[in-house]
Each structure stands twice: as C-alpha cells, then as structure tokens.
C-alpha cells in the first residue's frame, strides 16, 4: 500500500475510535476527531500531513 492509502486508513480508524471513546468514556474525545479532520483538511491544500512523515520514515512507498 502507498502513503496515501495508509493515511486514509489511519485517519478513518482514528475518527471511528474517537467517536466510540466519546460515547463510552468522555465527550472530550470529539476534540481528537476535530484534530484529525483539520489535519485532513489542511493536507488537501498543502499535500503534507504529520502522519505522512512517520509513514515515510517507516519505509512506506509514495507511489
């Protein structure tokens, strides 16, 4: 898989996990959901996301 596919998979997992935790633990987990969404939004314009840096360091290919 490529960096973009891993990025979408990880973001989707984090969003679903934080929604679950907001229902089971604390509503404040929704701030994490907003953080992930904001990162996805800004990466659409800059083509950069912090998770992309980590994935590349772990050897995930770009294309």
N, CA, C and O atoms as CSV, one atom per row, in Angstrom:
chain,resi,resn,atom,element,x,y,z
A,1,UNK,N,N,0.841,-1.187,0.000
A,1,UNK,CA,C,0.000,0.000,0.000
A,1,UNK,C,C,0.883,1.247,0.000
A,1,UNK,O,O,2.055,1.198,0.372
A,2,UNK,N,N,0.304,2.341,-0.417
A,2,UNK,CA,C,1.041,3.601,-0.505
A,2,UNK,C,C,0.759,4.479,0.721
A,2,UNK,O,O,-0.111,4.183,1.539
A,3,UNK,N,N,1.525,5.561,0.813
A,3,UNK,CA,C,1.371,6.505,1.919
A,3,UNK,C,C,-0.058,7.046,1.972
A,3,UNK,O,O,-0.649,7.131,3.048
A,4,UNK,N,N,-0.613,7.411,0.819
A,4,UNK,CA,C,-1.967,7.983,0.794
A,4,UNK,C,C,-3.016,6.988,1.289
A,4,UNK,O,O,-3.937,7.365,2.012
A,5,UNK,N,N,-2.881,5.741,0.908
A,5,UNK,CA,C,-3.862,4.744,1.349
A,5,UNK,C,C,-3.740,4.485,2.853
A,5,UNK,O,O,-4.748,4.381,3.551
A,6,UNK,N,N,-2.496,4.380,3.353
A,6,UNK,CA,C,-2.307,4.216,4.793
A,6,UNK,C,C,-2.843,5.422,5.549
A,6,UNK,O,O,-3.468,5.278,6.600
A,7,UNK,N,N,-2.596,6.615,5.008
A,7,UNK,CA,C,-3.062,7.841,5.667
A,7,UNK,C,C,-4.575,7.844,5.810
A,7,UNK,O,O,-5.097,8.152,6.882
A,8,UNK,N,N,-5.284,7.503,4.740
A,8,UNK,CA,C,-6.754,7.458,4.805
A,8,UNK,C,C,-7.233,6.379,5.769
A,8,UNK,O,O,-8.200,6.585,6.504
A,9,UNK,N,N,-6.556,5.222,5.769
A,9,UNK,CA,C,-6.944,4.139,6.662
A,9,UNK,C,C,-6.739,4.535,8.128
A,9,UNK,O,O,-7.616,4.306,8.961
A,10,UNK,N,N,-5.602,5.117,8.437
A,10,UNK,CA,C,-5.299,5.521,9.814
A,10,UNK,C,C,-6.242,6.635,10.264
A,10,UNK,O,O,-6.742,6.601,11.388
A,11,UNK,N,N,-6.490,7.618,9.403
A,11,UNK,CA,C,-7.401,8.713,9.751
A,11,UNK,C,C,-8.808,8.180,10.012
A,11,UNK,O,O,-9.451,8.574,10.985
A,12,UNK,N,N,-9.279,7.301,9.162
A,12,UNK,CA,C,-10.603,6.706,9.370
A,12,UNK,C,C,-10.679,5.928,10.670
A,12,UNK,O,O,-11.675,6.008,11.390
A,13,UNK,N,N,-9.626,5.172,10.975
A,13,UNK,CA,C,-9.586,4.421,12.231
A,13,UNK,C,C,-9.609,5.360,13.427
A,13,UNK,O,O,-10.355,5.132,14.379
A,14,UNK,N,N,-8.791,6.428,13.386
A,14,UNK,CA,C,-8.751,7.379,14.497
A,14,UNK,C,C,-10.099,8.063,14.699
A,14,UNK,O,O,-10.527,8.273,15.834
A,15,UNK,N,N,-10.765,8.407,13.607
A,15,UNK,CA,C,-12.071,9.058,13.722
A,15,UNK,C,C,-13.088,8.113,14.355
A,15,UNK,O,O,-13.811,8.497,15.274
A,16,UNK,N,N,-13.142,6.878,13.861
A,16,UNK,CA,C,-14.091,5.915,14.435
A,16,UNK,C,C,-13.767,5.607,15.895
A,16,UNK,O,O,-14.671,5.494,16.722
A,17,UNK,N,N,-12.481,5.470,16.211
A,17,UNK,CA,C,-12.082,5.194,17.593
A,17,UNK,C,C,-12.462,6.350,18.520
A,17,UNK,O,O,-12.981,6.127,19.614
A,18,UNK,N,N,-12.204,7.577,18.084
A,18,UNK,CA,C,-12.520,8.721,18.945
A,18,UNK,C,C,-14.030,8.894,19.107
A,18,UNK,O,O,-14.487,9.313,20.170
A,19,UNK,N,N,-14.811,8.580,18.069
A,19,UNK,CA,C,-16.267,8.630,18.219
A,19,UNK,C,C,-16.749,7.592,19.224
A,19,UNK,O,O,-17.618,7.874,20.049
A,20,UNK,N,N,-16.181,6.391,19.151
A,20,UNK,CA,C,-16.532,5.345,20.117
A,20,UNK,C,C,-16.150,5.763,21.538
A,20,UNK,O,O,-16.938,5.607,22.471
A,21,UNK,N,N,-14.935,6.294,21.694
A,21,UNK,CA,C,-14.488,6.715,23.023
A,21,UNK,C,C,-15.314,7.888,23.554
A,21,UNK,O,O,-15.500,8.015,24.764
A,22,UNK,N,N,-15.806,8.738,22.665
A,22,UNK,CA,C,-16.640,9.856,23.128
A,22,UNK,C,C,-17.964,9.351,23.692
A,22,UNK,O,O,-18.542,9.981,24.578
A,23,UNK,N,N,-18.441,8.232,23.188
A,23,UNK,CA,C,-19.697,7.667,23.686
A,23,UNK,C,C,-19.486,6.838,24.951
A,23,UNK,O,O,-20.345,6.812,25.833
A,24,UNK,N,N,-18.346,6.165,25.036
A,24,UNK,CA,C,-18.099,5.256,26.157
A,24,UNK,C,C,-17.339,5.894,27.317
A,24,UNK,O,O,-17.475,5.456,28.459
A,25,UNK,N,N,-16.546,6.917,27.037
A,25,UNK,CA,C,-15.670,7.447,28.077
A,25,UNK,C,C,-15.931,8.921,28.377
A,25,UNK,O,O,-16.385,9.267,29.468
A,26,UNK,N,N,-15.643,9.789,27.405
A,26,UNK,CA,C,-15.783,11.229,27.626
A,26,UNK,C,C,-16.061,11.935,26.305
A,26,UNK,O,O,-15.476,11.605,25.274
A,27,UNK,N,N,-16.944,12.894,26.352
A,27,UNK,CA,C,-17.292,13.679,25.153
A,27,UNK,C,C,-16.087,14.460,24.637
A,27,UNK,O,O,-16.067,14.869,23.476
A,28,UNK,N,N,-15.100,14.668,25.475
A,28,UNK,CA,C,-13.914,15.422,25.074
A,28,UNK,C,C,-13.099,14.724,23.989
A,28,UNK,O,O,-12.245,15.358,23.370
A,29,UNK,N,N,-13.339,13.444,23.744
A,29,UNK,CA,C,-12.661,12.738,22.655
A,29,UNK,C,C,-13.041,13.312,21.300
A,29,UNK,O,O,-12.336,13.084,20.317
A,30,UNK,N,N,-14.134,14.048,21.227
A,30,UNK,CA,C,-14.522,14.665,19.966
A,30,UNK,C,C,-13.518,15.738,19.526
A,30,UNK,O,O,-13.456,16.074,18.344
A,31,UNK,N,N,-12.742,16.270,20.454
A,31,UNK,CA,C,-11.686,17.210,20.088
A,31,UNK,C,C,-10.631,16.510,19.243
A,31,UNK,O,O,-10.068,17.108,18.326
A,32,UNK,N,N,-10.363,15.250,19.548
A,32,UNK,CA,C,-9.417,14.477,18.749
A,32,UNK,C,C,-9.973,14.241,17.346
A,32,UNK,O,O,-9.233,14.292,16.363
A,33,UNK,N,N,-11.269,13.985,17.258
A,33,UNK,CA,C,-11.918,13.834,15.956
A,33,UNK,C,C,-11.754,15.114,15.141
A,33,UNK,O,O,-11.443,15.059,13.951
A,34,UNK,N,N,-11.960,16.256,15.772
A,34,UNK,CA,C,-11.798,17.547,15.090
A,34,UNK,C,C,-10.346,17.759,14.654
A,34,UNK,O,O,-10.100,18.292,13.572
A,35,UNK,N,N,-9.395,17.354,15.474
A,35,UNK,CA,C,-7.979,17.482,15.140
A,35,UNK,C,C,-7.637,16.660,13.895
A,35,UNK,O,O,-6.946,17.147,13.000
A,36,UNK,N,N,-8.116,15.429,13.837
A,36,UNK,CA,C,-7.864,14.583,12.669
A,36,UNK,C,C,-8.508,15.190,11.426
A,36,UNK,O,O,-7.890,15.231,10.362
A,37,UNK,N,N,-9.732,15.657,11.557
A,37,UNK,CA,C,-10.411,16.289,10.426
A,37,UNK,C,C,-9.702,17.534,9.950
A,37,UNK,O,O,-9.592,17.757,8.744
A,38,UNK,N,N,-9.218,18.349,10.865
A,38,UNK,CA,C,-8.486,19.553,10.497
A,38,UNK,C,C,-7.190,19.215,9.768
A,38,UNK,O,O,-6.827,19.883,8.800
A,39,UNK,N,N,-6.489,18.173,10.235
A,39,UNK,CA,C,-5.272,17.744,9.548
A,39,UNK,C,C,-5.570,17.258,8.137
A,39,UNK,O,O,-4.818,17.554,7.208
A,40,UNK,N,N,-6.657,16.517,7.968
A,40,UNK,CA,C,-7.036,16.062,6.636
A,40,UNK,C,C,-7.373,17.241,5.735
A,40,UNK,O,O,-7.006,17.256,4.561
A,41,UNK,N,N,-8.067,18.221,6.283
A,41,UNK,CA,C,-8.450,19.403,5.513
A,41,UNK,C,C,-7.220,20.180,5.048
A,41,UNK,O,O,-7.119,20.539,3.875
A,42,UNK,N,N,-6.294,20.438,5.954
A,42,UNK,CA,C,-5.109,21.208,5.574
A,42,UNK,C,C,-4.221,20.412,4.627
A,42,UNK,O,O,-3.546,21.005,3.785
A,43,UNK,N,N,-4.201,19.084,4.741
A,43,UNK,CA,C,-3.359,18.290,3.843
A,43,UNK,C,C,-3.886,18.307,2.412
A,43,UNK,O,O,-3.129,18.054,1.475
A,44,UNK,N,N,-5.168,18.600,2.229
A,44,UNK,CA,C,-5.709,18.722,0.882
A,44,UNK,C,C,-5.097,19.914,0.150
A,44,UNK,O,O,-4.986,19.895,-1.076
A,45,UNK,N,N,-4.700,20.942,0.884
A,45,UNK,CA,C,-4.125,22.138,0.291
A,45,UNK,C,C,-2.600,22.112,0.251
A,45,UNK,O,O,-1.990,22.650,-0.673
A,46,UNK,N,N,-1.981,21.478,1.265
A,46,UNK,CA,C,-0.523,21.513,1.369
A,46,UNK,C,C,0.138,20.221,0.911
A,46,UNK,O,O,1.351,20.188,0.703
A,47,UNK,N,N,-0.644,19.155,0.752
A,47,UNK,CA,C,-0.127,17.827,0.416
A,47,UNK,C,C,0.887,17.347,1.453
A,47,UNK,O,O,1.829,16.628,1.120
A,48,UNK,N,N,0.691,17.743,2.708
A,48,UNK,CA,C,1.548,17.315,3.800
A,48,UNK,C,C,0.706,17.090,5.044
A,48,UNK,O,O,-0.193,17.871,5.355
A,49,UNK,N,N,1.009,16.024,5.738
A,49,UNK,CA,C,0.357,15.696,6.996
A,49,UNK,C,C,1.419,15.076,7.891
A,49,UNK,O,O,2.271,14.341,7.391
A,50,UNK,N,N,1.406,15.340,9.189
A,50,UNK,CA,C,2.429,14.766,10.067
A,50,UNK,C,C,2.523,13.240,9.961
A,50,UNK,O,O,3.619,12.685,10.043
A,51,UNK,N,N,1.400,12.565,9.782
A,51,UNK,CA,C,1.428,11.111,9.686
A,51,UNK,C,C,2.186,10.654,8.441
A,51,UNK,O,O,2.796,9.585,8.451
A,52,UNK,N,N,2.156,11.444,7.373
A,52,UNK,CA,C,2.895,11.086,6.161
A,52,UNK,C,C,4.392,11.013,6.439
A,52,UNK,O,O,5.083,10.150,5.898
A,53,UNK,N,N,4.892,11.910,7.276
A,53,UNK,CA,C,6.307,11.908,7.631
A,53,UNK,C,C,6.669,10.618,8.349
A,53,UNK,O,O,7.695,10.007,8.050
A,54,UNK,N,N,5.829,10.196,9.299
A,54,UNK,CA,C,6.090,8.954,10.023
A,54,UNK,C,C,6.029,7.745,9.097
A,54,UNK,O,O,6.867,6.848,9.185
A,55,UNK,N,N,5.046,7.721,8.219
A,55,UNK,CA,C,4.911,6.584,7.312
A,55,UNK,C,C,6.112,6.464,6.388
A,55,UNK,O,O,6.587,5.358,6.130
A,56,UNK,N,N,6.605,7.580,5.892
A,56,UNK,CA,C,7.780,7.544,5.020
A,56,UNK,C,C,9.010,7.067,5.783
A,56,UNK,O,O,9.832,6.338,5.229
A,57,UNK,N,N,9.148,7.468,7.049
A,57,UNK,CA,C,10.283,7.011,7.855
A,57,UNK,C,C,10.211,5.513,8.127
A,57,UNK,O,O,11.239,4.865,8.325
A,58,UNK,N,N,9.005,4.966,8.136
A,58,UNK,CA,C,8.846,3.525,8.323
A,58,UNK,C,C,8.980,2.754,7.020
A,58,UNK,O,O,8.832,1.532,7.004
A,59,UNK,N,N,9.259,3.462,5.923
A,59,UNK,CA,C,9.545,2.807,4.666
A,59,UNK,C,C,8.364,2.568,3.749
A,59,UNK,O,O,8.475,1.783,2.808
A,60,UNK,N,N,7.239,3.216,3.992
A,60,UNK,CA,C,6.084,3.072,3.128
A,60,UNK,C,C,6.334,3.862,1.846
A,60,UNK,O,O,6.767,5.012,1.903
A,61,UNK,N,N,6.066,3.260,0.704
A,61,UNK,CA,C,6.342,3.916,-0.572
A,61,UNK,C,C,5.295,4.982,-0.890
A,61,UNK,O,O,4.143,4.893,-0.464
A,62,UNK,N,N,5.727,5.998,-1.654
A,62,UNK,CA,C,4.837,7.101,-2.016
A,62,UNK,C,C,3.884,6.739,-3.146
A,62,UNK,O,O,2.721,7.143,-3.120
A,63,UNK,N,N,4.341,6.003,-4.117
A,63,UNK,CA,C,3.509,5.712,-5.287
A,63,UNK,C,C,3.310,4.221,-5.432
A,63,UNK,O,O,2.636,3.775,-6.360
